[in-house]
Amino acid sequence: MSSVSVGNAFYRKGQMWVVRFEGEETYLENNVGPLYIARLLATPNRAVPAVTLLASRIGIDEQQLIGSSGELTDEAAVEECRGRYHELLDEIAEAQANNDLGWLEKLQSEQDQLALHFASVLGKGGKPREVGDIKKVSQSVSVGIKRTLDVLDTELKPLADHLRAHLSRGVCPIYSPPTDIDWLV
């Protein structure tokens, strides 16, 4: 760990993660925990479903969460949600084109909720989810984050403490700092 005078950072460089907080810097090995944490730091105060974090880690497009109906829902409900999802994609593109940030935020929030719903009832490739799937995914993501926090305990303790206080894990992890913190991610 070395002293630096640059802002807060949490980004991947080659096979390592560069981590800076309150003037201190360290490097972490490239594994899943830093990837999840970086995604949460990039979207403060916004819950990111654990299944979305896992999907982005293994390179699955979030749209692949949409598939045929499973046992936890019926075909009509899936089709209705699928239709609304595609409408949202068009509305988001329109809001971006019009630079309507307020409407865009509202649409993205609805999109997140819909993606979370799909993730809860449908698995990869549209296969029906079993009751334990969501729990398994959230536990996997939580363990990855915890392992990184454990490493930070010895490498950069102030950041480990900060993240433990302001980063919640579970089905929808969220990073909620008490004040806005600029991160280079």
Z-matrix of the N, CA and C atoms (Angstrom, degrees):
N
C 1 1.455
C 2 1.533 1 107.85
N 3 1.342 2 114.40 1 135.68
C 4 1.461 3 118.38 2 -179.36
C 5 1.520 4 110.51 3 -130.78
N 6 1.321 5 116.60 4 158.68
C 7 1.454 6 121.32 5 177.59
C 8 1.516 7 110.31 6 -85.10
N 9 1.326 8 115.57 7 134.55
C 10 1.458 9 121.99 8 176.12
C 11 1.515 10 108.09 9 -138.66
N 12 1.332 11 116.26 10 161.50
C 13 1.466 12 118.82 11 -177.79
C 14 1.522 13 112.44 12 -114.02
N 15 1.318 14 117.46 13 20.24
C 16 1.458 15 121.15 14 -178.59
C 17 1.523 16 108.92 15 -95.46
N 18 1.353 17 117.09 16 168.65
C 19 1.461 18 121.75 17 -177.68
C 20 1.519 19 114.13 18 -67.22
N 21 1.310 20 115.07 19 -177.91
C 22 1.457 21 122.24 20 -179.34
C 23 1.526 22 110.12 21 -70.25
N 24 1.317 23 115.79 22 139.96
C 25 1.465 24 120.26 23 -178.64
C 26 1.519 25 110.21 24 -147.23
N 27 1.331 26 114.63 25 150.19
C 28 1.459 27 121.63 26 176.27
C 29 1.524 28 105.93 27 -156.52
N 30 1.342 29 116.10 28 84.94
C 31 1.464 30 119.52 29 -175.87
C 32 1.520 31 111.29 30 -143.41
N 33 1.317 32 113.85 31 157.75
C 34 1.467 33 120.65 32 -179.31
C 35 1.517 34 110.12 33 -88.31
N 36 1.319 35 115.21 34 135.06
C 37 1.457 36 122.09 35 175.36
C 38 1.520 37 106.62 36 -134.11
N 39 1.330 38 116.15 37 105.65
C 40 1.459 39 120.31 38 -175.61
C 41 1.513 40 109.86 39 66.56
N 42 1.316 41 116.26 40 -125.88
C 43 1.458 42 121.14 41 -179.33
C 44 1.533 43 113.03 42 -99.03
N 45 1.321 44 116.91 43 14.31
C 46 1.469 45 121.24 44 -179.79
C 47 1.528 46 109.82 45 -127.77
N 48 1.305 47 115.68 46 162.40
C 49 1.459 48 122.93 47 173.05
C 50 1.521 49 107.70 48 -109.22
N 51 1.321 50 116.56 49 128.31
C 52 1.452 51 123.07 50 174.81
C 53 1.526 52 106.60 51 -89.62
N 54 1.327 53 116.12 52 125.22
C 55 1.454 54 121.22 53 -176.81
C 56 1.520 55 108.97 54 -129.15
N 57 1.351 56 116.09 55 121.21
C 58 1.474 57 122.01 56 177.37
C 59 1.512 58 108.92 57 -128.61
N 60 1.333 59 114.65 58 138.91
C 61 1.461 60 120.37 59 177.46
C 62 1.516 61 108.58 60 -155.90
N 63 1.328 62 115.80 61 128.74
C 64 1.467 63 122.58 62 178.42
C 65 1.521 64 112.89 63 48.91
N 66 1.336 65 116.09 64 44.82
C 67 1.453 66 120.83 65 174.13
C 68 1.517 67 115.60 66 83.23
N 69 1.308 68 118.97 67 -0.08
C 70 1.466 69 122.71 68 178.70
C 71 1.525 70 108.74 69 -111.51
N 72 1.327 71 116.09 70 146.96
C 73 1.460 72 121.14 71 -178.14
C 74 1.514 73 111.13 72 -132.61
N 75 1.317 74 115.80 73 145.14
C 76 1.459 75 122.08 74 173.83
C 77 1.525 76 108.21 75 -148.67
N 78 1.313 77 115.25 76 177.32
C 79 1.460 78 121.63 77 179.15
C 80 1.514 79 108.55 78 -128.24
N 81 1.318 80 116.09 79 141.71
C 82 1.456 81 121.58 80 178.48
C 83 1.520 82 109.46 81 -118.21
N 84 1.325 83 115.50 82 150.76
C 85 1.460 84 119.85 83 173.96
C 86 1.521 85 109.07 84 -65.82
N 87 1.325 86 115.13 85 151.67
C 88 1.458 87 120.55 86 178.88
C 89 1.526 88 109.03 87 -78.42
N 90 1.334 89 116.14 88 105.48
C 91 1.461 90 121.53 89 171.87
C 92 1.519 91 108.26 90 -143.60
N 93 1.311 92 118.23 91 -171.68
C 94 1.463 93 120.71 92 -170.59
C 95 1.528 94 114.28 93 -70.72
N 96 1.320 95 117.98 94 -35.60
C 97 1.464 96 120.68 95 -176.63
C 98 1.518 97 114.24 96 -55.97
N 99 1.345 98 118.74 97 -51.85
C 100 1.463 99 119.07 98 178.90
C 101 1.538 100 113.00 99 -59.93
N 102 1.319 101 117.49 100 -34.42
C 103 1.462 102 120.89 101 178.14
C 104 1.532 103 110.64 102 -62.12
N 105 1.332 104 115.94 103 -46.07
C 106 1.470 105 119.89 104 178.34
C 107 1.525 106 111.23 105 -63.54
N 108 1.328 107 116.53 106 -44.77
C 109 1.468 108 120.24 107 -178.45
C 110 1.523 109 110.56 108 -63.69
N 111 1.335 110 117.39 109 -43.36
C 112 1.473 111 120.47 110 179.58
C 113 1.521 112 110.63 111 -58.78
N 114 1.329 113 117.19 112 -42.49
C 115 1.471 114 120.59 113 179.56
C 116 1.524 115 110.77 114 -62.18
N 117 1.341 116 117.14 115 -40.74
C 118 1.460 117 120.46 116 179.60
C 119 1.530 118 111.70 117 -69.76
N 120 1.339 119 117.30 118 -38.31
C 121 1.469 120 120.40 119 177.63
C 122 1.528 121 110.91 120 -64.98
N 123 1.327 122 116.85 121 -31.58
C 124 1.457 123 121.18 122 -178.91
C 125 1.526 124 112.26 123 -73.75
N 126 1.326 125 117.06 124 -19.06
C 127 1.465 126 121.12 125 -179.23
C 128 1.528 127 110.14 126 -129.65
N 129 1.343 128 117.41 127 65.67
C 130 1.465 129 119.87 128 -176.84
C 131 1.530 130 111.75 129 -61.78
N 132 1.317 131 114.82 130 148.69
C 133 1.464 132 123.12 131 177.68
C 134 1.525 133 113.27 132 60.68
N 135 1.317 134 115.93 133 24.33
C 136 1.465 135 120.57 134 178.89
C 137 1.523 136 108.30 135 -133.88
N 138 1.331 137 115.89 136 118.10
C 139 1.462 138 120.21 137 179.70
C 140 1.524 139 109.38 138 -66.21
N 141 1.322 140 115.54 139 135.68
C 142 1.460 141 121.54 140 176.72
C 143 1.531 142 106.32 141 -119.91
N 144 1.328 143 117.85 142 115.62
C 145 1.461 144 119.17 143 -179.25
C 146 1.525 145 111.71 144 -54.06
N 147 1.322 146 116.50 145 137.90
C 148 1.464 147 121.26 146 179.14
C 149 1.518 148 110.72 147 -55.95
N 150 1.322 149 116.53 148 -35.88
C 151 1.453 150 119.61 149 179.75
C 152 1.526 151 110.58 150 -65.92
N 153 1.327 152 118.36 151 -32.00
C 154 1.466 153 121.85 152 176.59
C 155 1.521 154 109.97 153 -68.95
N 156 1.334 155 116.70 154 -41.94
C 157 1.466 156 120.16 155 177.27
C 158 1.521 157 110.53 156 -60.54
N 159 1.322 158 116.30 157 -44.71
C 160 1.461 159 120.34 158 179.76
C 161 1.529 160 110.45 159 -65.39
N 162 1.331 161 117.12 160 -43.28
C 163 1.470 162 120.86 161 -179.94
C 164 1.522 163 111.29 162 -60.68
N 165 1.330 164 117.39 163 -41.76
C 166 1.467 165 119.76 164 -179.53
C 167 1.525 166 111.06 165 -69.36
N 168 1.331 167 117.24 166 -32.28
C 169 1.468 168 120.90 167 179.04
C 170 1.518 169 111.64 168 -66.62
N 171 1.332 170 117.07 169 -39.53
C 172 1.458 171 118.81 170 -177.08
C 173 1.519 172 112.86 171 -95.49
N 174 1.347 173 116.07 172 6.57
C 175 1.454 174 120.26 173 172.04
C 176 1.511 175 115.68 174 81.66
N 177 1.321 176 117.14 175 26.85
C 178 1.461 177 120.11 176 176.78
C 179 1.522 178 107.90 177 -95.08
N 180 1.319 179 117.09 178 130.73
C 181 1.453 180 121.80 179 174.46
C 182 1.530 181 108.01 180 -64.46
N 183 1.332 182 117.36 181 137.25
C 184 1.460 183 120.06 182 -178.88
C 185 1.521 184 111.83 183 -57.39
N 186 1.323 185 118.32 184 -28.07
C 187 1.453 186 120.70 185 179.42
C 188 1.526 187 111.34 186 -65.03
N 189 1.329 188 117.50 187 -19.74
C 190 1.457 189 119.99 188 177.70
C 191 1.524 190 111.83 189 -72.77
N 192 1.319 191 116.51 190 -7.54
C 193 1.452 192 118.97 191 174.25
C 194 1.524 193 110.26 192 -71.10
N 195 1.325 194 116.07 193 -17.12
C 196 1.452 195 121.40 194 179.31
C 197 1.522 196 107.93 195 -89.12
N 198 1.308 197 116.70 196 126.31
C 199 1.457 198 120.33 197 178.80
C 200 1.510 199 109.67 198 -155.14
N 201 1.297 200 116.39 199 -161.24
C 202 1.459 201 120.21 200 179.96
C 203 1.523 202 109.97 201 -70.81
N 204 1.318 203 115.47 202 161.54
C 205 1.464 204 119.59 203 -175.54
C 206 1.516 205 111.70 204 -67.05
N 207 1.301 206 114.16 205 153.50
C 208 1.456 207 120.43 206 178.84
C 209 1.511 208 110.41 207 -119.23
N 210 1.279 209 116.46 208 -173.32
C 211 1.459 210 121.62 209 -175.54
C 212 1.530 211 113.13 210 -71.69
N 213 1.318 212 118.34 211 -19.90
C 214 1.460 213 120.18 212 -178.87
C 215 1.529 214 113.08 213 -84.56
N 216 1.324 215 117.44 214 0.67
C 217 1.451 216 121.86 215 179.77
C 218 1.523 217 108.33 216 -153.54
N 219 1.336 218 117.19 217 172.92
C 220 1.453 219 118.77 218 176.86
C 221 1.526 220 110.63 219 -108.78
N 222 1.322 221 115.97 220 163.35
C 223 1.464 222 122.37 221 -174.84
C 224 1.530 223 112.23 222 -58.40
N 225 1.323 224 117.94 223 -40.68
C 226 1.466 225 121.33 224 -178.22
C 227 1.531 226 110.79 225 -63.51
N 228 1.323 227 117.35 226 -42.66
C 229 1.463 228 120.76 227 179.72
C 230 1.528 229 110.87 228 -65.54
N 231 1.323 230 116.97 229 -40.29
C 232 1.460 231 120.63 230 178.65
C 233 1.524 232 110.27 231 -63.71
N 234 1.330 233 116.89 232 -44.38
C 235 1.464 234 120.57 233 179.59
C 236 1.526 235 111.44 234 -62.88
N 237 1.325 236 117.08 235 -40.95
C 238 1.464 237 120.82 236 178.35
C 239 1.533 238 110.68 237 -62.90
N 240 1.320 239 116.81 238 -45.23
C 241 1.465 240 121.26 239 178.67
C 242 1.526 241 111.20 240 -65.91
N 243 1.315 242 116.75 241 -39.89
C 244 1.460 243 120.79 242 179.01
C 245 1.538 244 110.01 243 -62.12
N 246 1.328 245 116.33 244 -42.49
C 247 1.462 246 120.40 245 177.83
C 248 1.522 247 111.52 246 -61.47
N 249 1.328 248 117.01 247 -44.97
C 250 1.464 249 120.75 248 179.67
C 251 1.522 250 110.60 249 -64.76
N 252 1.330 251 117.32 250 -37.18
C 253 1.455 252 120.81 251 178.82
C 254 1.532 253 110.26 252 -60.35
N 255 1.324 254 116.74 253 -45.66
C 256 1.469 255 120.27 254 179.85
C 257 1.538 256 111.32 255 -66.55
N 258 1.336 257 117.02 256 -36.24
C 259 1.469 258 120.50 257 173.97
C 260 1.532 259 110.07 258 -61.31
N 261 1.331 260 116.09 259 -42.85
C 262 1.458 261 120.61 260 179.78
C 263 1.528 262 111.68 261 -60.74
N 264 1.337 263 116.81 262 -40.58
C 265 1.465 264 119.68 263 178.41
C 266 1.528 265 110.71 264 -58.39
N 267 1.333 266 116.65 265 -43.49
C 268 1.468 267 120.70 266 178.42
C 269 1.527 268 111.31 267 -66.47
N 270 1.342 269 116.76 268 -43.38
C 271 1.463 270 120.95 269 -179.41
C 272 1.529 271 111.21 270 -65.77
N 273 1.327 272 117.36 271 -37.62
C 274 1.468 273 121.08 272 177.49
C 275 1.520 274 110.20 273 -64.17
N 276 1.325 275 116.86 274 -43.96
C 277 1.470 276 120.30 275 177.89
C 278 1.522 277 110.40 276 -60.59
N 279 1.334 278 117.04 277 -40.47
C 280 1.472 279 121.11 278 179.21
C 281 1.532 280 110.94 279 -66.58
N 282 1.332 281 116.79 280 -43.56
C 283 1.465 282 120.15 281 179.20
C 284 1.526 283 110.91 282 -63.54
N 285 1.340 284 117.00 283 -38.39
C 286 1.463 285 120.33 284 177.17
C 287 1.526 286 110.75 285 -65.55
N 288 1.330 287 116.32 286 -42.73
C 289 1.473 288 120.77 287 179.82
C 290 1.526 289 110.81 288 -62.97
N 291 1.333 290 117.11 289 -35.59
C 292 1.463 291 121.81 290 -179.53
C 293 1.527 292 112.73 291 -89.30
N 294 1.339 293 116.65 292 0.69
C 295 1.458 294 122.46 293 -178.45
C 296 1.536 295 111.74 294 52.97
N 297 1.342 296 115.35 295 38.46
C 298 1.463 297 122.16 296 178.91
C 299 1.524 298 108.44 297 -92.69
N 300 1.338 299 116.08 298 85.30
C 301 1.456 300 121.75 299 -172.28
C 302 1.525 301 113.70 300 -65.60
N 303 1.321 302 117.12 301 -35.73
C 304 1.461 303 120.09 302 178.97
C 305 1.522 304 111.55 303 -64.58
N 306 1.312 305 116.17 304 -47.92
C 307 1.456 306 121.31 305 178.86
C 308 1.530 307 110.18 306 -65.88
N 309 1.328 308 117.10 307 -40.14
C 310 1.457 309 122.12 308 179.61
C 311 1.531 310 110.33 309 -59.57
N 312 1.326 311 117.20 310 -44.57
C 313 1.465 312 120.74 311 179.85
C 314 1.526 313 110.94 312 -62.09
N 315 1.327 314 116.60 313 -42.51
C 316 1.464 315 121.04 314 178.98
C 317 1.531 316 110.74 315 -63.33
N 318 1.332 317 116.72 316 -43.79
C 319 1.460 318 121.01 317 179.67
C 320 1.527 319 111.39 318 -64.90
N 321 1.333 320 116.49 319 -42.06
C 322 1.469 321 119.88 320 179.70
C 323 1.521 322 111.16 321 -65.61
N 324 1.325 323 117.01 322 -34.52
C 325 1.460 324 120.25 323 176.73
C 326 1.525 325 110.19 324 -64.75
N 327 1.328 326 116.55 325 -44.01
C 328 1.468 327 119.94 326 177.38
C 329 1.530 328 110.59 327 -63.73
N 330 1.324 329 116.69 328 -39.22
C 331 1.464 330 120.91 329 178.34
C 332 1.531 331 110.36 330 -62.31
N 333 1.332 332 117.19 331 -42.51
C 334 1.461 333 120.96 332 178.29
C 335 1.528 334 111.09 333 -61.26
N 336 1.332 335 115.95 334 -43.55
C 337 1.465 336 119.94 335 179.37
C 338 1.523 337 111.18 336 -63.52
N 339 1.327 338 116.07 337 -41.50
C 340 1.459 339 120.06 338 179.15
C 341 1.529 340 111.08 339 -66.94
N 342 1.325 341 117.49 340 -41.40
C 343 1.466 342 120.72 341 177.19
C 344 1.522 343 110.26 342 -62.48
N 345 1.337 344 116.78 343 -39.56
C 346 1.463 345 120.66 344 178.03
C 347 1.529 346 110.23 345 -63.26
N 348 1.339 347 116.48 346 -41.62
C 349 1.464 348 120.19 347 177.92
C 350 1.530 349 110.45 348 -61.11
N 351 1.331 350 116.58 349 -49.11
C 352 1.463 351 119.78 350 178.91
C 353 1.528 352 110.48 351 -59.46
N 354 1.308 353 116.48 352 -42.95
C 355 1.459 354 120.31 353 -179.12
C 356 1.524 355 111.19 354 -63.10
N 357 1.318 356 116.49 355 -29.57
C 358 1.458 357 119.00 356 -178.07
C 359 1.524 358 112.70 357 -79.23
N 360 1.338 359 118.45 358 -24.02
C 361 1.462 360 119.62 359 -177.26
C 362 1.522 361 113.66 360 -111.59
N 363 1.341 362 117.38 361 -18.88
C 364 1.460 363 121.01 362 -178.28
C 365 1.511 364 110.43 363 -125.49
N 366 1.302 365 117.28 364 142.51
C 367 1.455 366 122.56 365 177.50
C 368 1.511 367 110.88 366 -101.42
N 369 1.318 368 115.44 367 -172.13
C 370 1.462 369 122.40 368 179.16
C 371 1.528 370 109.93 369 -54.26
N 372 1.305 371 116.09 370 132.32
C 373 1.457 372 120.59 371 179.62
C 374 1.518 373 113.63 372 73.84
N 375 1.320 374 117.70 373 11.65
C 376 1.457 375 120.89 374 178.65
C 377 1.515 376 114.58 375 81.05
N 378 1.317 377 117.58 376 10.61
C 379 1.467 378 120.16 377 179.64
C 380 1.524 379 109.72 378 -73.63
N 381 1.326 380 116.72 379 144.91
C 382 1.472 381 119.69 380 -179.94
C 383 1.520 382 111.90 381 -59.10
N 384 1.316 383 114.86 382 137.30
C 385 1.460 384 120.24 383 176.27
C 386 1.514 385 109.44 384 -81.28
N 387 1.316 386 113.49 385 143.74
C 388 1.456 387 119.55 386 170.63
C 389 1.519 388 106.97 387 -90.37
N 390 1.292 389 116.39 388 161.21
C 391 1.460 390 121.22 389 -175.89
C 392 1.522 391 112.49 390 -53.18
N 393 1.318 392 119.21 391 -38.69
C 394 1.454 393 122.07 392 -175.33
C 395 1.513 394 116.09 393 -82.29
N 396 1.359 395 120.27 394 -8.09
C 397 1.456 396 122.06 395 -174.56
C 398 1.530 397 113.58 396 -59.61
N 399 1.317 398 117.91 397 -50.24
C 400 1.470 399 121.37 398 -178.27
C 401 1.524 400 109.63 399 -60.64
N 402 1.302 401 116.14 400 -42.11
C 403 1.465 402 120.30 401 179.57
C 404 1.527 403 110.46 402 -62.18
N 405 1.331 404 117.01 403 -42.60
C 406 1.464 405 121.05 404 179.76
C 407 1.524 406 111.19 405 -63.73
N 408 1.340 407 116.98 406 -43.61
C 409 1.469 408 120.48 407 179.75
C 410 1.521 409 110.06 408 -63.40
N 411 1.338 410 117.26 409 -48.11
C 412 1.473 411 119.31 410 -178.03
C 413 1.528 412 111.07 411 -64.89
N 414 1.337 413 117.88 412 -34.90
C 415 1.467 414 120.07 413 176.82
C 416 1.525 415 111.02 414 -66.41
N 417 1.325 416 116.61 415 -40.11
C 418 1.467 417 120.90 416 179.29
C 419 1.531 418 110.92 417 -62.57
N 420 1.326 419 116.47 418 -46.52
C 421 1.463 420 120.95 419 179.09
C 422 1.526 421 109.88 420 -64.72
N 423 1.320 422 116.98 421 -42.97
C 424 1.460 423 121.77 422 -179.85
C 425 1.528 424 111.63 423 -61.09
N 426 1.321 425 116.89 424 -41.71
C 427 1.464 426 121.01 425 179.28
C 428 1.530 427 110.49 426 -64.59
N 429 1.340 428 117.32 427 -41.55
C 430 1.465 429 120.42 428 177.93
C 431 1.519 430 111.73 429 -60.21
N 432 1.327 431 116.18 430 -43.46
C 433 1.469 432 120.74 431 178.75
C 434 1.529 433 110.31 432 -66.06
N 435 1.337 434 117.15 433 -44.49
C 436 1.462 435 121.04 434 -178.61
C 437 1.529 436 111.34 435 -60.93
N 438 1.319 437 117.12 436 -41.73
C 439 1.471 438 120.05 437 179.16
C 440 1.523 439 110.88 438 -60.79
N 441 1.309 440 116.37 439 -40.28
C 442 1.468 441 119.78 440 178.36
C 443 1.525 442 110.65 441 -66.95
N 444 1.324 443 117.32 442 -41.56
C 445 1.467 444 120.32 443 177.31
C 446 1.526 445 110.99 444 -62.21
N 447 1.326 446 116.84 445 -37.47
C 448 1.469 447 120.51 446 177.96
C 449 1.535 448 110.66 447 -63.47
N 450 1.333 449 117.43 448 -39.68
C 451 1.470 450 120.98 449 177.18
C 452 1.528 451 109.35 450 -66.53
N 453 1.340 452 115.94 451 -42.17
C 454 1.462 453 119.36 452 179.66
C 455 1.524 454 112.42 453 -64.43
N 456 1.314 455 117.75 454 -25.42
C 457 1.474 456 120.85 455 176.10
C 458 1.519 457 111.16 456 -55.67
N 459 1.326 458 117.36 457 -36.02
C 460 1.465 459 120.25 458 -179.70
C 461 1.525 460 112.24 459 -96.89
N 462 1.330 461 117.50 460 -26.74
C 463 1.464 462 121.19 461 -175.68
C 464 1.536 463 113.75 462 -90.43
N 465 1.328 464 117.01 463 -38.19
C 466 1.464 465 121.60 464 -175.65
C 467 1.536 466 108.41 465 -155.50
N 468 1.324 467 114.86 466 72.54
C 469 1.468 468 122.89 467 -172.55
C 470 1.534 469 113.98 468 -53.69
N 471 1.350 470 120.26 469 -42.33
C 472 1.466 471 118.42 470 179.62
C 473 1.539 472 112.67 471 -59.34
N 474 1.323 473 117.01 472 -36.29
C 475 1.462 474 119.23 473 178.50
C 476 1.527 475 110.33 474 -71.45
N 477 1.317 476 117.67 475 -41.35
C 478 1.468 477 120.34 476 177.42
C 479 1.528 478 110.25 477 -57.75
N 480 1.323 479 116.71 478 -44.53
C 481 1.469 480 121.19 479 179.24
C 482 1.527 481 110.89 480 -63.89
N 483 1.332 482 115.95 481 -43.85
C 484 1.472 483 120.78 482 179.61
C 485 1.524 484 110.45 483 -60.33
N 486 1.328 485 116.63 484 -47.70
C 487 1.466 486 119.98 485 -177.85
C 488 1.523 487 111.65 486 -67.36
N 489 1.311 488 117.55 487 -38.95
C 490 1.472 489 119.28 488 177.95
C 491 1.530 490 110.83 489 -62.32
N 492 1.320 491 116.49 490 -34.23
C 493 1.465 492 120.54 491 -178.57
C 494 1.532 493 112.72 492 -78.44
N 495 1.333 494 117.50 493 -27.63
C 496 1.472 495 119.33 494 -170.18
C 497 1.523 496 114.97 495 -125.92
N 498 1.309 497 117.59 496 7.68
C 499 1.455 498 120.92 497 178.63
C 500 1.531 499 107.57 498 -122.84
N 501 1.321 500 115.88 499 114.87
C 502 1.464 501 118.69 500 177.73
C 503 1.517 502 109.44 501 -97.63
N 504 1.310 503 115.16 502 148.00
C 505 1.464 504 120.84 503 179.36
C 506 1.519 505 108.02 504 -110.07
N 507 1.311 506 116.98 505 -178.77
C 508 1.463 507 120.97 506 179.75
C 509 1.516 508 110.68 507 124.01
N 510 1.326 509 116.27 508 -153.38
C 511 1.464 510 121.36 509 -176.99
C 512 1.533 511 110.87 510 -64.58
N 513 1.322 512 116.96 511 -37.06
C 514 1.472 513 121.82 512 179.60
C 515 1.530 514 109.56 513 -131.13
N 516 1.328 515 117.97 514 82.76
C 517 1.465 516 119.67 515 179.18
C 518 1.538 517 111.50 516 -59.53
N 519 1.316 518 114.53 517 149.98
C 520 1.465 519 119.90 518 179.79
C 521 1.533 520 108.69 519 -149.56
N 522 1.334 521 114.97 520 142.37
C 523 1.464 522 122.07 521 173.98
C 524 1.517 523 106.57 522 -106.38
N 525 1.336 524 116.73 523 114.79
C 526 1.470 525 122.73 524 -176.34
C 527 1.516 526 110.74 525 -127.14
N 528 1.343 527 116.86 526 82.86
C 529 1.470 528 118.44 527 178.14
C 530 1.530 529 110.05 528 -72.99
N 531 1.337 530 117.48 529 154.43
C 532 1.463 531 120.20 530 -178.53
C 533 1.531 532 112.53 531 -67.44
N 534 1.327 533 117.04 532 -27.70
C 535 1.461 534 122.24 533 176.52
C 536 1.523 535 107.62 534 -134.31
N 537 1.324 536 116.26 535 162.36
C 538 1.465 537 119.82 536 178.13
C 539 1.528 538 110.00 537 -63.55
N 540 1.314 539 115.93 538 130.66
C 541 1.445 540 122.29 539 177.88
C 542 1.522 541 107.15 540 -124.31
N 543 1.328 542 116.24 541 126.16
C 544 1.465 543 120.49 542 178.45
C 545 1.517 544 109.63 543 -80.21
N 546 1.333 545 115.48 544 130.05
C 547 1.459 546 122.08 545 178.58
C 548 1.511 547 108.91 546 -125.78
N 549 1.300 548 116.71 547 135.70
C 550 1.454 549 122.22 548 168.09
C 551 1.515 550 105.57 549 -90.72
N 552 1.342 551 116.38 550 107.74
C 553 1.468 552 120.71 551 -178.77
C 554 1.511 553 110.05 552 -123.42
